[in-house]
Amino acid sequence: MDEARYAWLCSSVTLQSDKRGFFIQLAESVLESAGADWLSKFGGLKNDKQRVIACYNDREVRELVRGTLANVQKIFRSKNASFAKTKREEADHFYSKHKLDKALQLANQSVVRAPLPGVDPKVEDGLTLSLCLRSRAMILFETKDFELALSDFQLSLKYKLPEKYKADAYQMMGECYLQLGMKDKAKVSIGVAKNMATIKKFSFTNFRKEMNRTKGSEKSGTGTDGLPTLYDGESKAVPCLSSNLSMKRSDIAGRYIVANANLPVGAVVSVEPAYSSVLRMEKHGSHCLHCFKRLKCGVPCPTCSGVAFCSSACQTKSLTYHVWECPFMELMIGSGMSVVSHLSLRMVTQSKLQYFETFISGLKKPGTDHPEPKDFLFRTLMALLLLQILRNSGYFGEKGSSGIDDLTEIEIWIGCLLLRHLQVTQYNAHEIYETLAKQTDNTGNTKTNYMAVGLYPASALLNHDCTPTLARYFIGDTMVLRVERPLFTGEEVSENYGPVFTMKTLDDRQKSLMARYKFRCICEACRGKWPMLSQLTEANVTLKCRKRGCKGTYNLPIDQNKLENWHCSKCSLENRVEDQVALYKSYTSDYERGCSLLVQQEINECVNVMSEFITNCNPLISQPNRNVCLAMEVLRACWSSHANFYIL
């Protein structure tokens, strides 16, 4: 495949990831209808406003474009009280048989499909949702998931649980609080239950005994966010980065980040929440729409049945954006749009229209990107599709137009903003992942599961290197970057955009980076044509000259029976090879111990041993080195086990 074709494929997948969607049909039809002359004229336009107006108004394409946009309508997975009632009854049946896994599965289906109170009064007086939540709470209490059970009991009361079940719900809440160590709240809940009517069937004797038996201090029920602390505090110049990092500029590299102090292995140099992030559509049923936590029991969206949340708090936080996206979720899926396109929309829906009106002047400036006319056309069409979703959602309020024929000035500028987002996100979005491990696997093997994408402005300043200096992992949608080999003052701090030398050949890396990010990598691994990890053996060892600052190296011969001292080709210093080999062998024993600790799941000690191994090897051994590369892989796996980590 020629480079131009490959570059087009890499670019197009950032717009539409599902070839079966209708968007690609629209784009190809517009391209064919417009003709070569119009496309050439379109490619010569100077700013995004001209591009948006051309695609919307030019006679060559307007009928096809407007005709398709006129069909944009609310399509989403709606609620169904009858379905929810049936699933709840099935869940209750399996609960009575103590088949709790099956019962929970059915209860989850019932909760997601149940409408808000009063929406369908013909089914259970419109109270199906509260009854479904109550049933699920009983199952969760039986499985000893007391925190989740408590949440469901609370929600059932919020959604108007029938009076005859309320006392029972408050007593069960008291039991949950007690099991969670929150004795004061347990007393309040039980007190409410006792004061309600028809409570003779409840026995509070056992509750009092349990209260007396449970010793220890009252638990608040809250915890820390689990985020690590930046090494030496936060930078005043670049928020979210360590104060030990500085930004530089050059004609070749543009903006880049360097260390302004020595940084040890494990130093946390970035803790950055996403400016904007979006869950992949295929993960809507398994992860929280807002924080990306894996779901065991989802809190439903009030309107649609296509997404869920891990808590009421996440549900509330999502209302700023999901209220605009919710009615069009199935349409967005049907369009085949990529998660990056969805991210471009989310960057608008997460803020009110008034927020963007202050930035209109910045949109009048020409963009810095100069993609091919076809690519610009397709991105402009996607921007118009996203704009039409916003128009039909009511996002623009009184400032929006009423029909398909005309766009208001603010609608045009938001269309320009969407187009700008589509240009920026394709280069700067990070894939957010979780780490999966099997319960029965004690080998340390894990799998990366990509579940979302996010935009991180500070971390986006870091340039690519095929042998990165940083490890990346996520806690929710917060990205954490840690040093995985010693860094010295003035050294560039880089991360990896995907192609890493251990897994990809030089040709594959260069081809991928040029097609996807429009640059040719000149990192040390590329200049030195380093072999892949599969081609390295433990016998491939390159020693460094012991003179500080010298770049001289020596490839240790495979046959080490007759080792001779070597003179550095850079500084002529004689190096005692036997001493260097003996030192490396002693370090290798630490590496082997670290691998054993990983198998034994001694994660913290494994991190300490591997960090020391990498630190000790740094002045002695030059990359590429198999053991050093694998040690850094182990560190990444260990660090990520404290983040978005899930045991299957």
SULQUI-V89908 format. One record per residue. PHI is phi in radians with two decimals (NA if undefined). OMEGA is omega in whole degrees, -180 to 180 (* if undefined). D_FIRST is the distance of its C-alpha to the first C-alpha in Angstrom with 1 decimal. Layout:
BEGIN
PHI;OMEGA;D_FIRST
PHI;OMEGA;D_FIRST
END
This chain:
BEGIN
NA;-179;0.0
-1.25;-173;3.8
-1.11;-179;6.6
-1.10;180;8.4
-1.15;180;6.6
-1.14;179;6.5
-1.10;179;10.0
-1.14;179;11.1
-1.11;179;10.5
-1.13;-180;12.4
-1.30;-175;15.0
-1.15;-179;15.6
-1.19;176;16.4
-1.36;175;19.2
-1.74;-178;20.8
-2.34;-178;20.4
-1.73;179;19.7
-1.92;-177;21.1
-1.14;-179;19.3
-1.42;-177;22.7
-1.25;-175;24.5
-1.38;-176;25.9
-1.10;-177;24.6
-1.11;176;21.1
-1.15;176;23.1
-1.06;-176;25.3
-1.08;180;22.6
-1.16;179;20.8
-1.16;177;24.3
-1.11;179;25.4
-1.05;-180;22.3
-1.21;-178;23.2
-1.20;-175;26.9
-1.19;-178;26.8
1.51;-174;25.2
-1.16;-178;23.5
-1.12;180;26.8
-1.14;-180;27.6
-1.10;178;24.2
-1.12;177;24.7
-1.11;179;28.2
-1.09;-180;27.1
-1.13;-180;24.7
-1.57;180;27.7
-1.15;-169;29.9
-1.66;-178;31.3
-2.55;-175;31.9
-1.19;179;31.2
-1.10;178;34.5
-1.08;-179;33.5
-1.20;179;30.2
-1.08;-179;32.0
-1.15;-180;34.7
-1.08;-179;32.4
-1.20;-177;30.5
-1.59;-171;33.9
-2.01;-175;36.1
-1.05;-174;34.3
-1.08;-179;35.4
-1.14;-173;31.9
-2.26;-169;30.8
-1.08;-178;33.9
-1.12;-179;35.0
-1.21;-179;31.8
-1.16;-178;31.4
-1.17;179;35.1
-1.09;178;35.4
-1.24;-179;32.8
-1.13;178;34.3
-1.13;-180;37.7
-1.54;177;36.7
-1.20;-178;36.1
-2.54;-179;38.9
-1.22;176;40.1
-2.37;-179;38.5
-2.65;-179;39.2
-1.42;-172;40.6
-1.46;178;44.3
-1.39;179;47.4
-2.65;-175;49.4
-1.12;-179;52.9
-1.13;178;53.7
-1.09;-179;50.5
-1.08;179;51.2
-1.08;180;54.8
-1.07;-179;53.8
-1.15;178;51.4
-1.15;179;54.1
-1.12;176;56.6
-1.15;178;54.3
-1.09;179;53.7
-1.09;179;57.5
-1.10;-179;58.0
-1.21;175;55.6
-1.11;179;57.2
-1.16;178;60.6
-1.57;-179;59.3
1.07;172;58.0
-1.67;-165;54.4
-1.28;179;53.2
-1.09;179;49.4
-1.15;179;49.4
-1.07;-179;51.9
-1.17;178;49.8
-1.02;-180;46.6
-1.21;179;48.7
-1.11;177;50.4
-1.06;178;47.1
-1.08;-178;46.1
-1.16;-178;49.6
-1.14;-177;49.5
-1.13;-175;46.1
-1.58;-177;47.1
-1.34;180;50.7
-1.38;177;51.5
-1.11;-179;53.6
-0.97;176;57.4
1.51;-178;58.9
-1.19;179;55.8
-2.25;-176;56.8
-1.18;180;60.5
-1.27;180;60.8
-1.91;176;59.2
0.92;178;61.3
1.00;178;62.7
1.34;-176;59.4
-1.95;-176;59.4
-1.04;-177;56.7
-1.06;-179;54.5
-1.11;180;57.4
-1.23;177;58.3
-1.15;178;54.8
-1.14;178;54.6
-1.09;180;58.0
-1.07;-179;56.9
-1.17;179;53.9
-1.07;179;56.0
-1.11;178;58.4
-1.14;-179;55.6
-1.13;177;54.3
-1.11;-179;57.8
-1.17;179;58.1
-1.49;178;54.9
1.19;171;56.4
-1.56;-168;53.6
-1.19;-180;56.4
-1.18;178;54.4
-1.18;178;52.3
-1.07;179;55.4
-1.03;179;57.3
-1.04;-179;54.5
-1.19;176;54.7
-1.08;179;58.5
-1.11;179;58.4
-1.15;180;55.9
-1.07;177;58.0
-1.21;178;61.0
-1.05;-178;59.0
-1.66;168;58.0
1.14;174;61.7
-1.01;179;62.3
-0.92;-175;65.4
-0.95;-174;68.6
-1.16;-180;69.5
-1.82;-170;66.5
-1.18;-179;66.8
-1.07;177;69.3
-1.05;-179;67.3
-1.11;-180;64.2
-1.16;178;66.1
-1.13;180;67.5
-1.13;175;64.1
-1.09;177;62.8
-1.06;177;65.7
-1.10;179;64.8
-1.13;179;61.2
-1.01;-179;62.4
-1.11;180;64.7
-1.14;180;62.0
-1.54;177;59.9
1.45;-179;62.9
-1.82;-170;63.7
-1.19;-179;67.4
-1.11;179;68.5
-1.20;177;66.0
-1.08;180;67.0
-1.08;-180;70.6
-1.10;-179;69.8
-1.10;179;67.9
-1.16;177;70.6
-1.07;177;73.2
-1.09;-180;71.6
-1.07;-178;71.4
-1.15;-177;75.1
-1.46;180;76.2
-1.52;-178;74.5
-1.27;175;76.4
0.92;-180;76.4
-1.99;-177;75.4
-1.05;-177;78.1
-1.26;-178;75.7
-1.49;175;74.0
-1.97;-178;75.4
-1.74;179;75.1
-1.12;-180;77.0
-1.10;179;73.9
-1.10;180;72.1
-1.10;179;75.0
-1.08;-179;75.0
-1.17;177;71.2
-1.08;-180;71.7
-1.23;-178;74.5
-1.26;-176;72.5
-1.34;-180;69.4
-1.82;176;70.2
1.87;-176;68.2
-1.32;178;67.2
-1.19;177;65.8
-1.64;-178;62.0
-1.43;-178;60.5
1.49;179;57.5
-2.06;-180;55.2
-2.51;178;53.1
-1.35;-179;50.9
-1.40;176;47.4
1.33;-179;46.2
-1.47;178;44.4
-1.26;-179;44.6
-1.69;178;46.4
-1.10;179;44.7
-1.19;-180;45.6
1.06;173;48.4
1.42;-174;48.2
-1.59;177;46.1
-1.18;175;45.0
-1.37;-178;46.9
-1.46;-178;44.2
-2.23;-180;41.2
-0.98;178;42.4
1.44;176;41.1
-1.77;178;40.3
-1.15;176;42.7
-1.14;179;45.2
-1.51;176;44.0
-2.04;178;40.8
-2.32;179;40.6
-1.72;178;38.1
-2.16;177;37.3
-2.37;173;35.4
-2.65;-180;33.7
-1.14;-177;31.7
-1.45;-173;28.7
-1.60;-174;28.8
1.20;175;30.5
-1.39;177;32.6
-2.67;-174;32.6
-1.98;176;35.1
-2.21;175;37.3
-1.44;175;40.1
-1.78;175;43.5
-2.77;176;45.2
-1.16;-177;44.5
-2.13;-179;42.8
-1.42;174;43.3
-1.04;179;41.1
1.67;180;41.3
-1.07;179;42.2
-1.51;-175;41.1
-1.90;176;39.7
-2.69;171;38.5
-2.33;-169;39.8
-2.24;172;38.2
-1.22;-179;38.5
-1.14;170;35.7
-1.11;176;36.4
-2.68;180;34.8
-2.62;-177;33.2
-2.58;179;32.2
-1.33;175;32.1
-1.05;-175;29.1
-1.12;180;30.2
-1.28;178;29.7
-1.78;-176;32.2
-1.06;-178;35.0
-1.53;-174;37.0
-2.07;-176;36.9
-2.33;176;37.2
-1.11;-178;39.4
-1.08;-173;37.9
-1.65;-174;39.5
-1.85;176;39.5
1.29;176;36.9
-1.18;177;39.5
-1.11;-176;39.2
-1.67;165;41.7
-1.83;177;44.4
-2.45;-175;46.5
-1.46;168;45.0
-1.52;-171;47.1
-1.32;168;46.1
-1.24;180;45.1
-1.11;-173;48.2
-1.90;-173;46.3
-1.92;178;43.3
-1.93;-174;42.6
-1.62;-178;38.9
-2.36;177;39.3
-2.64;-176;41.8
-2.29;-179;43.1
-1.41;-176;44.6
-2.78;175;47.7
-1.13;180;49.8
-1.09;179;49.0
-1.17;178;45.3
-1.05;-180;46.0
-1.15;-180;48.1
-1.10;-176;45.7
-1.29;-174;42.9
-1.09;180;45.1
-1.08;-178;44.2
-2.00;-173;40.7
-1.20;179;40.6
-1.07;179;43.4
-1.53;-176;40.9
-1.55;-172;37.9
-0.85;-176;39.8
-1.19;-176;40.5
-2.00;-173;36.9
-1.07;180;35.2
-1.19;176;34.4
-1.13;179;33.2
-1.11;177;30.8
-1.12;-179;29.5
-1.15;178;29.2
-1.22;-177;27.2
1.44;-177;24.4
-1.03;-179;24.6
-1.36;177;23.2
-1.16;177;25.7
-1.21;175;24.8
-1.12;177;25.9
-1.09;177;29.0
-1.06;179;29.7
-1.08;175;29.7
-1.22;-179;32.4
-1.04;179;34.3
-1.10;174;34.7
-1.66;-173;36.8
-1.15;-179;38.6
-1.31;-180;39.9
-2.28;178;42.1
-1.29;-178;44.6
-1.00;-178;44.0
-1.04;-180;46.7
-1.07;-175;44.7
-1.47;-178;41.9
-1.09;180;44.3
-1.35;-176;45.1
-1.82;-175;41.5
-1.05;-178;41.1
-1.06;179;41.9
-1.20;-180;38.9
-1.30;-179;36.6
-1.33;179;37.8
-1.41;178;36.1
-1.08;176;32.6
-1.25;-179;29.8
-1.59;-178;28.1
-1.44;178;24.5
-2.33;180;22.8
-1.30;178;19.6
-1.12;180;18.1
-0.93;180;20.7
-1.09;180;18.7
-1.13;178;18.4
-1.11;179;22.1
-1.08;-178;23.0
-1.11;179;21.6
-1.20;177;23.3
-1.15;178;26.5
-1.13;176;26.6
-1.13;177;26.3
-1.05;179;29.1
-1.19;176;31.2
-1.12;178;30.8
-1.11;178;31.9
-1.10;-180;34.6
-1.13;175;35.9
-1.07;178;36.2
-1.11;-180;38.3
-1.07;-177;40.4
-1.28;-179;41.2
-1.38;-176;41.9
1.58;-177;44.8
-1.03;-175;43.3
-1.46;180;44.5
0.99;-178;48.0
-1.24;-179;50.3
-1.55;179;47.8
-1.64;178;45.3
-1.56;-175;45.4
-1.67;-176;46.7
-2.29;-178;44.5
-1.46;-170;41.0
-1.30;-174;42.0
-2.24;174;42.5
-1.92;174;41.2
-1.32;-178;43.7
-1.06;-179;43.1
-1.19;177;42.5
-1.14;178;40.0
-1.10;-178;38.0
-1.22;175;38.1
-1.19;173;37.1
-1.05;176;34.1
-1.12;179;33.3
-1.11;177;33.7
-1.07;178;31.3
-1.13;177;28.7
-1.10;177;29.4
-1.04;-179;29.0
-1.12;177;25.6
-1.38;-175;24.5
-1.34;-172;26.2
-1.15;-178;25.6
-1.12;180;21.8
-1.81;-169;22.3
-2.02;-180;25.7
-1.29;175;26.1
-1.86;175;26.7
-1.43;179;26.3
-1.60;-174;29.8
-2.29;169;30.2
-2.10;179;33.0
-1.83;-179;33.5
-1.90;177;34.4
-2.44;178;36.7
-1.59;-179;38.5
-1.02;-175;42.3
-1.58;-176;42.7
-1.66;179;40.1
-1.88;-179;41.9
-1.62;-177;39.1
1.52;180;37.8
-1.25;179;34.5
-2.34;179;33.2
-2.24;178;30.3
-1.58;180;28.7
-2.07;-179;28.8
-1.38;-173;27.3
-2.19;-177;29.7
-2.82;171;29.6
-2.31;-180;28.3
-2.55;180;30.6
-1.99;-175;31.0
-2.25;-173;32.8
-1.02;-178;33.7
-1.21;-179;35.4
-1.18;178;32.8
-1.17;177;30.1
-1.28;-178;31.6
-1.34;178;30.4
-1.42;180;27.5
-1.42;169;24.7
-2.52;-179;25.2
-1.26;170;23.3
-2.22;-168;26.8
-1.13;178;28.5
-1.64;-175;32.3
-2.18;170;32.8
-1.78;-177;32.6
-2.10;171;32.0
-2.61;-172;33.6
-2.24;169;35.1
-2.09;-168;38.6
1.14;175;38.2
-1.84;175;36.1
-1.55;-179;37.5
-1.64;179;35.1
-2.03;177;36.8
-2.07;-179;35.5
-2.22;179;37.3
-1.23;-179;37.3
-1.93;168;36.1
-2.61;-177;37.1
-1.01;176;39.9
-2.05;-176;39.3
-2.03;-178;41.5
-0.92;180;42.8
1.56;-178;40.5
-1.36;178;37.4
-1.19;177;34.3
-1.81;-174;33.8
-2.25;170;30.2
-2.24;-174;28.4
-2.11;-178;24.9
-1.54;180;22.3
2.45;-180;20.5
-1.32;-180;18.8
-2.01;-171;21.7
-1.10;-178;22.0
-1.19;-174;23.9
-2.03;-176;21.1
-2.19;176;17.8
-1.24;179;16.9
-1.01;-178;17.0
-1.08;-180;13.4
-1.14;180;12.4
-1.15;-178;15.2
-1.12;-180;14.4
-1.12;-178;10.8
-1.15;-178;12.4
-1.18;179;15.4
-1.18;-179;14.1
-1.23;-173;12.0
-1.55;-173;14.9
-2.10;173;17.9
1.15;173;17.2
-2.55;177;18.7
-1.81;-174;18.2
-1.27;178;20.4
-2.19;179;23.3
-1.21;-177;25.2
-1.05;-180;27.3
-1.12;179;24.9
-1.31;179;22.0
-1.12;-178;24.5
-1.51;-180;26.1
0.90;-178;22.9
-1.10;177;24.6
-1.30;176;23.9
-1.22;-179;23.1
-1.05;-179;26.1
-1.14;-180;25.7
-1.68;179;26.1
-1.65;173;29.2
-2.12;179;32.7
-1.16;180;36.0
-1.39;179;37.0
-1.41;-177;34.3
-2.20;177;36.7
-2.01;-178;36.7
-1.52;176;40.1
-1.71;173;40.8
-1.11;-175;43.6
-1.37;177;46.6
-1.29;-176;47.4
-1.09;178;46.6
1.53;-180;43.9
-1.34;-179;42.8
-1.74;-178;39.1
-1.20;180;39.9
-2.40;-179;38.6
-2.55;178;39.3
-1.38;-179;37.3
-1.16;-180;39.8
-1.14;179;40.0
-1.06;178;39.3
-1.46;-176;42.9
-1.77;179;45.2
-1.26;-178;48.4
-2.16;-180;49.1
-1.49;178;48.0
-2.18;176;49.0
-1.03;-178;49.2
-2.12;178;46.5
-1.74;-177;46.9
-1.12;180;44.3
-1.28;-179;42.4
-1.63;-174;42.5
-2.12;178;46.1
1.26;179;47.8
-1.19;176;49.2
-1.43;179;50.1
-1.98;-180;48.6
-1.42;-172;50.4
-1.16;-179;47.7
-1.12;178;49.9
-1.13;-179;50.7
-1.16;180;47.0
-1.13;180;46.1
-1.08;180;49.0
-1.14;-180;48.1
-1.12;179;44.5
-1.10;178;45.8
-1.19;177;48.2
-1.20;-179;45.4
-1.08;177;43.3
-1.12;175;46.2
-1.16;178;45.8
-1.05;-180;42.1
-1.11;177;43.1
-1.17;178;45.8
-1.10;178;43.4
-1.11;178;41.2
-1.13;179;44.4
-1.12;178;45.4
-1.11;179;42.1
-1.08;-180;42.7
-1.42;180;46.2
1.10;174;44.9
-1.56;-167;46.9
-1.12;-176;44.4
-1.10;179;46.4
-1.19;177;47.7
-1.06;178;44.2
-1.05;-179;43.0
-1.08;-177;46.0
-1.19;-179;45.5
-1.17;177;41.7
-1.10;179;42.3
-1.15;178;45.0
-1.06;-179;42.9
-1.12;180;40.0
-1.11;-179;42.7
-1.18;-178;44.5
-1.28;-172;41.5
-0.98;179;40.2
-1.41;-174;42.7
-1.86;-171;42.5
-2.02;177;38.9
-1.70;174;35.8
-1.30;5;32.4
-1.49;178;30.3
-2.38;-173;32.9
-1.03;-176;32.4
-1.14;179;35.6
-1.15;178;35.3
-1.07;-180;31.7
-1.18;178;33.0
-1.10;178;36.1
-1.18;175;34.2
-1.09;179;32.3
-1.10;178;35.7
-1.04;179;37.0
-1.05;-180;34.2
-1.13;-179;35.1
-1.17;180;38.8
-1.11;-178;38.6
-1.22;179;36.5
-1.22;177;39.1
-1.70;-175;41.5
-2.07;177;39.2
-1.31;-173;37.2
-2.23;-176;38.0
-2.44;178;38.6
-1.70;-178;40.1
-1.29;*;39.1
END
